[in-house]
Structure formats: structure tokens, C-alpha cells
Amino acid sequence: MSEGSFAVVNAIGLLNDQIHQASRMANQALDRGKIPAEKTRWILTLIGSLAVIAEMIGMRTNGETGQWNMIIGVETIRAALRLRVLRKSSWRTLENGGCVHSATPADAGRSEARTRQWWRGPNGTVLPMPPNVRTPHTVCGPNMPSGAEHVGGEILHIVRPLMYAFLRRIAGRKSWIPILVSLGALLISDRLSQLAQRRCEAKCRRMGLRGVDTKVPVSVSAEQTRRRLSWMLLLLREPLFSSVTRRAFEGVYSGFSYIPLVRTLVRYIIDTLYFFQKYYFYSSGS
């Protein structure tokens, strides 16, 4: 009941934000070509909020098998929606997992006002424009990563959760194959994205751009950092949790077992970690 109620409340909040966002976009008369991707983002965000309920239904109806069957179904839908967002947004970096940020409409408006607009001339020249100018000739800035490496890294990032869920369903709880494949996909995706960003920055320097216009946007760099940190979720998944994580934390507790106050604090942190791992939903970290 607690998980279901929390998911439903989040979904209602998202729908409320979507109504305000749609109204703001209509009033500002933004480019209609951006709306399909935005609608897909809202659907993806809503599915992310309700995925836990689907996972619990599968668990209650058919145990662990039903749970992972439901997870595979949800991740398949997510991957398809993320690919659509990626394609509709001109293959730009898929930030925040393709979902809508939790910012308020006012914050979203201020963030959009700070977005750099670019103009492409008839000979292919790309120049920065003032932020208050909107023309149909604005394009993605040259500091946005692109190319085969970039697209390959984004697609691999999108299908990685589905790969893990599918292998986990086939190989079972005790197999290391899902974790190793997921970690390998994460490393390859990160490497491809780094190559694309370096090539992008080199291209900007050749075009004569200076300063921040030469570097990839901060939001892209922050997204790459978020993806690199996502490997830590694997520490909560079997068999890595029982073989490595649990033993490491128990070793830390043994080291502080002779200090009364510190021992109690460390034991509380470890027990909280065990509770979180026991009631951890896969959909929460995919």
C-alpha cells in the first residue's frame, strides 16, 4: 500500500505539471516540432512512476518469475520510448534517462531562456544568437556531441537496463553474467560518449569558437557523470551484494566494534542498507 500510494501520488503530480507545461508552451507558441518528443518524455516519466506497481503485481501473481517478466515488459516499453525521444531530439544526449526533469514550470522557463540559440548561414557557418531571438533557422549548437560514436553510446545506454533484465530472467539470481554484461555495456557506452565529446570540442576549436562555446554543455557533462555513478546500483544486486558488498560492510563493522558510539552508528547504517536491498525494486534504478 505504501509503495502503490507513493507511485500514484507521484503520477498525479506529474500529470498536474504536464498540464501547466502544455499551457505554457501553447502561450509561448514554441516550435511544434518539439512537442512529440516532449509528449513522449511525459509518458516515459509517468511509466517510470508506475513501474514499481507493475513490478509488485508481477511478484504477487507469479513470484520472482512474474516479477522479472513484468520488468522485461516495462523495460522494453521504456527503451522504445527513449529511442523515440532520442530520434525526435536530433540524437542529442539523452539527459535524465529521457524523462522530464522534476523542475517547476517557472524553473523550466528560466532554464530554457538560458539555452544558447544558434544560426546556420547558407554556407554552413554556425554563429551564436542572443537568447531572446527565436527564428526557424536556429539549429543545435556545434558543441553538441554527434556522430556514430555518440549515437552508438546513447543507444547502448538505452538498451543496457533491458539487457540486464533479460539476462537476469534467463540466468537467475546467482549468475554473474547479467552484472558483467551490464558493467561492460556501461563502460563501452561511456567510452564512446567520451570520444564523441572530444571530437566535438576539437571541431568547435577548428571553427574558431572560444570559451564556453568550445566545450560541451554542462548538462551533457553532468549526465555523463550521473551515468558513471549508476554502476553503484550493481552493488545492491545479487550475487555481487552477498559476495562483496555485505562482506565489506561487515568488515567495516568489525573494525569499529570496540568503539561504543561509533559501533552503534555504523551498525545502524549497515542495517539500513540491508533493509534497502531487501525491499529494493529494480524499476527504481533503471
C-alpha positions as CSV (number, residue, x, y, z in Angstrom):
1,M,0.0,0.0,0.0
2,S,2.8,2.4,0.8
3,E,4.7,1.9,-2.4
4,G,1.5,1.9,-4.5
5,S,0.2,5.1,-2.9
6,F,3.5,6.8,-3.3
7,A,3.6,5.9,-7.0
8,V,0.1,7.1,-7.6
9,V,0.7,10.4,-5.8
10,N,3.8,11.0,-8.0
11,A,1.8,10.2,-11.1
12,I,-0.9,12.7,-10.2
13,G,1.8,15.3,-9.6
14,L,3.4,14.6,-12.9
15,L,0.0,15.0,-14.7
16,N,-0.5,18.3,-13.0
17,D,2.9,19.5,-14.1
18,Q,2.2,18.3,-17.6
19,I,-1.0,20.4,-17.8
20,H,0.9,23.5,-16.7
21,Q,3.8,22.8,-19.1
22,A,1.4,22.3,-22.0
23,S,-0.3,25.5,-21.2
24,R,2.9,27.4,-21.0
25,M,4.2,26.0,-24.3
26,A,0.9,26.9,-26.0
27,N,1.1,30.5,-24.7
28,Q,4.7,31.0,-25.9
29,A,3.9,29.4,-29.3
30,L,7.0,27.3,-29.4
31,D,8.1,25.2,-32.3
32,R,5.5,22.5,-32.9
33,G,8.2,20.1,-34.0
34,K,9.4,19.8,-30.3
35,I,6.0,18.7,-29.0
36,P,6.1,15.0,-30.0
37,A,9.4,14.4,-28.1
38,E,8.1,16.3,-25.1
39,K,4.9,14.2,-25.0
40,T,7.0,11.1,-25.2
41,R,9.1,12.4,-22.3
42,W,6.0,12.8,-20.2
43,I,4.7,9.3,-21.0
44,L,8.2,7.9,-20.1
45,T,8.2,9.8,-16.8
46,L,4.7,8.5,-16.0
47,I,5.7,4.9,-16.7
48,G,8.7,5.4,-14.5
49,S,6.5,6.4,-11.6
50,L,4.1,3.5,-12.1
51,A,6.7,0.8,-12.9
52,V,7.0,-0.2,-9.3
53,I,3.3,-1.1,-9.1
54,A,3.7,-3.3,-12.2
55,E,6.7,-5.0,-10.6
56,M,4.7,-5.7,-7.4
57,I,1.8,-7.1,-9.4
58,G,4.1,-9.5,-11.2
59,M,5.7,-10.5,-7.9
60,R,2.3,-11.2,-6.2
61,T,0.8,-13.1,-9.1
62,N,3.7,-15.4,-10.2
63,G,6.6,-14.8,-7.7
64,E,10.1,-14.0,-8.9
65,T,9.4,-15.2,-12.4
66,G,6.4,-13.0,-12.8
67,Q,8.3,-10.0,-11.4
68,W,11.1,-10.3,-13.9
69,N,8.7,-10.9,-16.8
70,M,7.0,-7.7,-15.8
71,I,10.3,-5.9,-15.6
72,I,11.3,-7.0,-19.1
73,G,8.0,-5.7,-20.4
74,V,8.4,-2.4,-18.7
75,E,12.0,-2.0,-19.8
76,T,11.1,-2.9,-23.4
77,I,8.5,-0.1,-23.4
78,R,11.0,2.3,-21.8
79,A,13.7,1.5,-24.4
80,A,11.3,2.1,-27.2
81,L,10.2,5.5,-25.8
82,R,13.7,6.5,-25.1
83,L,14.8,5.7,-28.7
84,R,11.9,7.8,-29.9
85,V,12.9,10.8,-27.7
86,L,16.5,10.4,-28.9
87,R,15.4,10.4,-32.6
88,K,13.0,13.2,-32.2
89,S,15.5,15.4,-30.4
90,S,18.0,15.2,-33.3
91,W,20.1,12.5,-31.5
92,R,21.1,14.8,-28.7
93,T,22.4,13.4,-25.4
94,L,19.6,11.6,-23.6
95,E,19.6,13.5,-20.3
96,N,17.8,12.3,-17.1
97,G,17.1,9.0,-18.8
98,G,14.9,10.7,-21.3
99,C,12.4,11.7,-18.6
100,V,11.1,15.1,-17.7
101,H,13.0,16.9,-15.0
102,S,11.2,17.5,-11.8
103,A,11.6,21.3,-12.1
104,T,8.6,23.5,-11.8
105,P,7.3,25.2,-15.0
106,A,8.8,28.5,-13.9
107,D,12.2,26.9,-13.4
108,A,11.8,25.2,-16.8
109,G,11.1,28.6,-18.4
110,R,14.2,30.1,-16.8
111,S,16.4,27.2,-17.9
112,E,15.0,27.5,-21.5
113,A,15.8,31.2,-21.5
114,R,19.4,30.4,-20.8
115,T,19.7,27.9,-23.6
116,R,22.1,29.1,-26.3
117,Q,20.5,29.5,-29.8
118,W,22.5,29.1,-33.0
119,W,22.0,30.3,-36.5
120,R,23.3,28.4,-39.6
121,G,24.2,30.5,-42.6
122,P,23.8,29.4,-46.2
123,N,27.5,28.3,-46.4
124,G,27.2,26.2,-43.3
125,T,28.6,28.7,-40.9
126,V,27.2,28.4,-37.3
127,L,27.0,31.5,-35.2
128,P,25.6,32.2,-31.7
129,M,22.5,34.3,-31.4
130,P,21.1,36.4,-28.5
131,P,18.9,34.3,-26.2
132,N,15.8,36.4,-26.8
133,V,15.8,35.8,-30.6
134,R,13.8,32.9,-32.0
135,T,13.9,32.1,-35.7
136,P,13.1,28.9,-37.6
137,H,16.8,28.8,-38.7
138,T,18.1,28.0,-35.2
139,V,19.9,24.7,-35.0
140,C,21.6,22.5,-32.5
141,G,24.9,24.1,-31.4
142,P,28.2,22.8,-32.8
143,N,29.2,22.0,-29.2
144,M,26.5,19.2,-29.1
145,P,28.1,15.8,-29.5
146,S,27.1,13.9,-32.7
147,G,28.4,11.2,-35.0
148,A,28.5,7.5,-35.0
149,E,30.3,7.2,-31.6
150,H,27.7,9.5,-29.9
151,V,24.7,7.7,-31.4
152,G,26.2,4.3,-30.5
153,G,26.9,5.3,-26.9
154,E,23.4,6.6,-26.5
155,I,21.7,3.5,-27.9
156,L,23.9,1.2,-25.8
157,H,22.9,3.3,-22.7
158,I,19.2,2.9,-23.6
159,V,19.3,-0.9,-24.0
160,R,21.6,-1.6,-21.1
161,P,18.7,-2.0,-18.5
162,L,16.8,-4.2,-20.8
163,M,19.9,-6.4,-21.4
164,Y,20.4,-6.8,-17.6
165,A,16.7,-7.7,-17.0
166,F,16.6,-10.2,-19.9
167,L,19.8,-11.9,-18.8
168,R,18.7,-11.9,-15.1
169,R,15.5,-13.6,-16.1
170,I,17.3,-16.3,-18.0
171,A,20.4,-16.9,-15.9
172,G,18.9,-16.5,-12.4
173,R,19.8,-14.8,-9.2
174,K,23.3,-16.5,-8.7
175,S,24.7,-15.8,-12.2
176,W,27.4,-13.1,-12.7
177,I,26.6,-12.8,-16.4
178,P,23.9,-10.0,-16.1
179,I,26.2,-7.9,-13.9
180,L,29.2,-8.3,-16.0
181,V,27.3,-7.6,-19.3
182,S,25.7,-4.5,-17.7
183,L,29.0,-3.2,-16.4
184,G,30.7,-3.8,-19.8
185,A,27.9,-2.0,-21.6
186,L,28.2,0.9,-19.2
187,L,32.0,1.2,-19.8
188,I,31.7,0.9,-23.6
189,S,28.9,3.5,-23.7
190,D,30.9,5.9,-21.6
191,R,34.0,5.4,-23.8
192,L,32.0,6.1,-27.0
193,S,30.5,9.2,-25.4
194,Q,33.9,10.5,-24.4
195,L,35.3,10.1,-27.9
196,A,32.3,11.9,-29.3
197,Q,32.7,14.8,-26.9
198,R,36.4,15.2,-27.6
199,R,35.7,15.2,-31.4
200,C,33.0,17.7,-30.8
201,E,35.3,20.1,-28.9
202,A,38.0,19.7,-31.5
203,K,35.5,20.6,-34.2
204,C,34.5,23.7,-32.3
205,R,38.1,24.9,-32.0
206,R,38.6,24.4,-35.7
207,M,35.5,26.6,-36.3
208,G,37.2,29.4,-34.3
209,L,34.8,29.2,-31.4
210,R,36.1,30.3,-28.0
211,G,35.3,29.9,-24.3
212,V,32.2,28.0,-23.3
213,D,31.1,27.6,-26.9
214,T,34.1,25.3,-27.4
215,K,33.1,22.9,-24.5
216,V,30.1,20.6,-24.5
217,P,27.2,22.0,-22.3
218,V,27.4,21.5,-18.6
219,S,24.2,19.4,-18.7
220,V,25.8,16.9,-21.0
221,S,28.8,16.6,-18.7
222,A,26.5,16.2,-15.7
223,E,24.6,13.5,-17.5
224,Q,27.8,11.5,-18.2
225,T,28.8,11.8,-14.5
226,R,25.3,10.5,-13.5
227,R,25.7,7.5,-15.8
228,R,29.1,6.7,-14.4
229,L,27.8,6.7,-10.9
230,S,24.9,4.4,-11.8
231,W,27.3,1.4,-11.6
232,M,27.0,1.6,-7.8
233,L,23.4,0.2,-8.1
234,L,25.0,-3.1,-9.1
235,L,26.4,-3.3,-5.6
236,L,22.8,-4.0,-4.4
237,R,22.1,-6.8,-6.8
238,E,22.9,-10.4,-6.4
239,P,25.3,-12.2,-6.4
240,L,27.5,-9.1,-6.0
241,F,25.7,-8.0,-2.9
242,S,26.2,-11.2,-1.0
243,S,29.8,-11.8,-2.2
244,V,31.2,-8.3,-2.0
245,T,29.0,-5.6,-0.6
246,R,27.8,-7.4,2.5
247,R,31.2,-8.7,3.4
248,A,32.8,-5.3,3.0
249,F,30.3,-3.6,5.3
250,E,30.5,-6.4,7.9
251,G,34.3,-6.0,7.8
252,V,33.9,-2.2,8.5
253,Y,31.6,-3.0,11.4
254,S,34.2,-5.4,12.9
255,G,36.8,-2.7,12.7
256,F,34.6,-0.3,14.7
257,S,33.2,-2.9,17.1
258,Y,35.4,-1.7,20.0
259,I,34.1,1.9,19.9
260,P,30.6,2.0,21.6
261,L,29.1,5.1,20.0
262,V,30.7,4.7,16.5
263,R,29.8,1.0,16.6
264,T,26.1,1.8,17.1
265,L,26.1,4.3,14.2
266,V,27.9,2.0,11.8
267,R,25.5,-0.8,12.7
268,Y,22.5,1.4,12.0
269,I,23.9,2.4,8.6
270,I,24.5,-1.3,7.7
271,D,21.1,-2.3,8.8
272,T,19.5,0.5,6.8
273,L,21.5,-0.7,3.7
274,Y,20.3,-4.3,4.2
275,F,16.7,-3.1,4.5
276,F,17.0,-1.1,1.4
277,Q,18.5,-4.0,-0.5
278,K,15.8,-6.4,0.7
279,Y,12.9,-4.1,-0.5
280,Y,14.8,-2.6,-3.5
281,F,12.8,-2.5,-6.7
282,Y,14.7,-2.9,-10.0
283,S,12.5,-0.2,-11.6
284,S,13.8,2.3,-9.1
285,G,17.3,2.3,-10.6
286,S,16.8,1.6,-14.3
